[in-house]
């Protein structure tokens, strides 16, 4: 996530980095109480380090109006020391956040960040994100990642300023169908209507007809997907939207 915030994107960590996402849906009659509670909770318990949290609002699709609570990035080992009941974390969450959510709210997922397949050419501030989910067919994950390697090289050479991250679901479900997430970061909504000419750029790099072949191969490896636009809400978050991109080693 997709999806999600990024801090210090270096490759010298012994453990890979993941994000914890929770889909939160407030009771429609208690949105103000929910926002007040989640803002205070995040600023108290999730304002730094691997437990830092950013909040996003989903603006389209079946989850419109819900929020995504995103913690990380962090190595799996850091979860052993996350804020717990002893510090009042759980009680605060139950009384001031969960009390204002719908019963089906709170679905969680964990996403592995793939630095080597992502493009973060410079420091930036998160504002809006286009989150594209893909359902990868069983046994085809390695083939899908090989195609992503090819398109990542095309972007690196032909569109070096594009900013996006590649993530894979650590606990994917064939029922849910969200195995891979491509997150594109943008400031203005006009970006959504722009033609980035990736088909021409891809053909220029790999030869005429290469883009059509890429699409055919991609469709053979996937069972569809879906897209959401997430809007960052700094006032509800524990950390800012500033992303410092560490030098690649």
C-alpha positions as CSV (number, residue, x, y, z in Angstrom):
1,X,0.0,0.0,0.0
2,X,-0.2,0.3,0.0
3,X,0.2,1.4,1.1
4,X,1.4,4.1,2.5
5,X,4.1,6.4,3.8
6,X,7.8,6.1,3.3
7,X,10.7,7.1,5.5
8,X,14.5,6.7,4.9
9,X,14.4,4.5,1.9
10,X,17.8,2.8,2.2
11,X,18.8,-0.6,1.3
12,X,21.3,-1.4,4.1
13,X,18.7,-2.8,6.5
14,X,19.1,-6.4,7.5
15,X,15.4,-6.8,7.6
16,X,12.9,-5.7,4.9
17,X,10.4,-3.1,5.7
18,X,6.6,-3.5,6.0
19,X,3.6,-1.3,6.6
20,X,0.5,-2.1,8.8
21,X,-2.7,-0.8,7.3
22,X,-6.1,-0.8,9.0
23,X,-9.3,0.1,7.2
24,X,-11.4,2.2,9.6
25,X,-15.0,3.2,9.0
26,X,-16.6,5.7,11.4
27,X,-20.2,5.6,12.4
28,X,-21.8,8.2,10.0
29,X,-23.4,10.0,12.9
30,X,-20.1,10.1,14.9
31,X,-17.5,11.2,12.5
32,X,-16.5,14.2,14.5
33,X,-15.9,12.1,17.7
34,X,-14.0,9.5,15.7
35,X,-11.7,12.2,14.1
36,X,-11.1,13.8,17.5
37,X,-10.3,10.5,19.1
38,X,-8.0,9.1,16.3
39,X,-6.1,12.4,16.1
40,X,-5.4,12.5,19.8
41,X,-4.5,8.8,19.9
42,X,-2.0,9.0,17.0
43,X,-0.3,12.1,18.4
44,X,0.1,10.4,21.8
45,X,1.1,6.9,20.8
46,X,2.2,7.0,17.1
47,X,4.2,10.2,16.6
48,X,7.7,8.9,15.9
49,X,9.9,6.0,14.8
50,X,8.6,2.7,13.4
51,X,5.2,3.3,15.1
52,X,4.6,6.6,13.4
53,X,1.1,6.7,11.8
54,X,-0.4,8.6,8.8
55,X,-4.1,8.8,8.1
56,X,-5.7,8.8,4.7
57,X,-9.3,9.2,3.5
58,X,-10.6,7.1,0.6
59,X,-12.4,9.2,-2.0
60,X,-13.7,6.5,-4.4
61,X,-14.9,3.0,-4.8
62,X,-16.7,0.6,-2.3
63,X,-14.6,2.0,0.6
64,X,-15.5,5.7,0.0
65,X,-15.6,7.6,3.3
66,X,-13.5,5.1,5.2
67,X,-10.0,5.9,6.5
68,X,-6.7,4.1,6.2
69,X,-4.6,4.0,9.3
70,X,-1.0,3.3,8.2
71,X,1.9,2.6,10.5
72,X,5.5,2.2,9.4
73,X,7.7,1.4,7.7
74,X,9.1,-1.0,10.2
75,X,10.9,-4.4,10.4
76,X,8.8,-7.2,11.7
77,X,11.0,-7.4,14.8
78,X,9.9,-3.9,16.0
79,X,6.3,-5.2,16.6
80,X,7.5,-6.9,19.7
81,X,7.9,-3.5,21.4
82,X,4.9,-1.6,20.0
83,X,2.7,0.5,22.3
84,X,0.7,-1.8,24.4
85,X,-1.9,-2.0,27.2
86,X,0.6,-1.2,29.9
87,X,1.0,2.3,28.4
88,X,-2.7,2.8,28.1
89,X,-2.6,2.4,24.4
90,X,-5.4,-0.3,24.1
91,X,-7.7,1.4,26.5
92,X,-7.4,4.7,24.7
93,X,-8.1,3.1,21.4
94,X,-11.1,1.2,22.6
95,X,-12.7,4.2,24.4
96,X,-11.9,7.0,22.1
97,X,-11.5,5.4,18.6
98,X,-13.2,2.0,18.3
99,X,-16.3,3.2,20.1
100,X,-17.1,5.4,17.1
101,X,-16.4,2.9,14.4
102,X,-18.8,0.5,12.6
103,X,-18.8,-3.2,13.6
104,X,-17.1,-4.3,10.4
105,X,-14.4,-1.8,10.7
106,X,-10.7,-2.5,11.5
107,X,-9.6,-4.9,8.7
108,X,-5.8,-5.1,8.8
109,X,-3.2,-6.0,6.3
110,X,0.6,-5.9,6.1
111,X,2.5,-4.8,3.0
112,X,6.2,-5.4,2.2
113,X,7.9,-2.5,0.5
114,X,10.1,-3.3,-2.5
115,X,12.7,-0.5,-2.7
116,X,14.5,-2.0,-5.7
117,X,11.3,-1.8,-7.8
118,X,10.1,1.6,-6.6
119,X,10.9,5.2,-7.8
120,X,11.6,7.9,-5.3
121,X,13.9,10.3,-7.1
122,X,13.8,13.1,-4.5
123,X,12.4,14.2,-1.1
124,X,8.7,15.0,-1.2
125,X,5.6,15.7,0.9
126,X,2.7,13.3,0.7
127,X,-0.6,14.8,-0.4
128,X,-2.6,12.4,-2.6
129,X,-2.0,8.8,-3.7
130,X,-3.4,6.6,-6.4
131,X,-3.4,3.0,-5.1
132,X,-3.7,0.3,-7.7
133,X,-4.3,-3.2,-6.4
134,X,-3.7,-6.3,-8.5
135,X,-4.8,-9.9,-8.1
136,X,-1.9,-12.1,-9.1
137,X,-2.7,-15.7,-10.2
138,X,-1.4,-18.5,-8.0
139,X,2.2,-19.4,-8.8
140,X,2.7,-16.3,-11.0
141,X,4.2,-13.9,-8.5
142,X,7.8,-14.2,-9.7
143,X,6.7,-13.7,-13.3
144,X,4.7,-10.6,-12.3
145,X,7.7,-9.1,-10.5
146,X,9.9,-9.7,-13.6
147,X,7.5,-7.6,-15.6
148,X,7.5,-4.9,-12.9
149,X,11.3,-4.8,-13.2
150,X,11.1,-4.1,-16.9
151,X,8.6,-1.3,-16.5
152,X,10.5,0.2,-13.6
153,X,13.6,0.4,-15.9
154,X,11.5,2.2,-18.5
155,X,10.3,4.7,-16.0
156,X,13.8,5.2,-14.6
157,X,15.1,6.1,-18.1
158,X,12.2,7.8,-19.7
159,X,10.2,9.4,-16.8
160,X,12.8,9.8,-14.0
161,X,10.7,12.2,-11.9
162,X,7.7,9.8,-11.5
163,X,7.3,8.9,-7.8
164,X,5.8,5.5,-7.0
165,X,6.2,2.5,-4.6
166,X,5.7,-1.2,-5.1
167,X,4.3,-3.3,-2.3
168,X,3.2,-7.0,-1.9
169,X,0.7,-8.3,0.6
170,X,2.4,-10.3,3.3
171,X,-0.7,-12.3,4.0
172,X,-2.5,-12.4,0.7
173,X,-5.9,-14.0,0.3
174,X,-7.3,-15.5,-2.9
175,X,-10.7,-14.4,-1.8
176,X,-9.7,-10.7,-1.4
177,X,-7.5,-10.6,-4.4
178,X,-5.1,-7.8,-3.2
179,X,-1.7,-9.3,-3.8
180,X,0.2,-6.4,-5.2
181,X,-0.1,-2.6,-4.8
182,X,1.4,0.1,-6.9
183,X,1.1,3.5,-5.2
184,X,1.6,6.7,-7.2
185,X,2.1,10.0,-5.3
186,X,0.7,13.2,-6.8
187,X,-0.1,16.8,-5.7
188,X,-2.8,18.0,-8.2
189,X,-5.9,16.1,-9.3
190,X,-5.1,17.2,-12.9
191,X,-2.3,14.5,-12.8
192,X,-5.1,11.8,-12.9
193,X,-6.1,13.0,-16.4
194,X,-2.6,13.3,-17.9
195,X,-1.2,10.9,-20.5
196,X,2.2,9.8,-19.3
197,X,2.9,8.2,-22.7
198,X,4.2,5.1,-21.1
199,X,3.3,2.9,-24.1
200,X,5.5,5.0,-26.4
201,X,8.3,5.2,-23.9
202,X,8.2,1.5,-23.3
203,X,8.3,0.8,-27.1
204,X,11.2,3.2,-27.5
205,X,13.1,1.3,-24.9
206,X,12.2,-2.3,-25.7
207,X,11.2,-2.1,-29.4
208,X,8.0,-1.6,-31.4
209,X,5.0,-3.7,-30.1
210,X,6.7,-4.3,-26.7
211,X,3.9,-2.4,-24.8
212,X,1.2,-4.5,-26.3
213,X,3.1,-7.6,-25.4
214,X,3.6,-6.3,-21.9
215,X,-0.2,-5.9,-21.5
216,X,-0.9,-9.4,-22.8
217,X,1.7,-10.9,-20.5
218,X,0.3,-8.9,-17.5
219,X,-3.3,-9.9,-18.2
220,X,-2.2,-13.5,-18.4
221,X,-0.6,-13.2,-14.9
222,X,-3.4,-11.4,-13.2
223,X,-7.1,-11.7,-12.4
224,X,-8.0,-8.0,-12.5
225,X,-7.6,-5.3,-10.0
226,X,-9.1,-2.1,-8.5
227,X,-8.0,1.5,-7.8
228,X,-8.5,3.9,-5.0
229,X,-7.5,7.5,-4.4
230,X,-6.3,8.3,-0.9
231,X,-6.1,11.8,0.5
232,X,-3.6,12.4,3.3
233,X,-5.0,14.0,6.5
234,X,-2.1,15.5,8.5
235,X,-4.3,16.8,11.2
236,X,-5.4,13.2,12.1
237,X,-1.9,11.7,11.8
238,X,0.9,11.2,14.3
239,X,3.6,12.2,11.8
240,X,3.9,14.6,8.9
241,X,3.7,13.8,5.2
242,X,7.4,14.7,4.7
243,X,9.4,11.9,3.1
244,X,13.2,11.9,3.3
245,X,14.6,9.6,0.6
246,X,17.9,8.1,1.7
247,X,20.7,7.7,-0.8
248,X,20.6,4.4,-2.5
249,X,23.6,2.3,-1.8
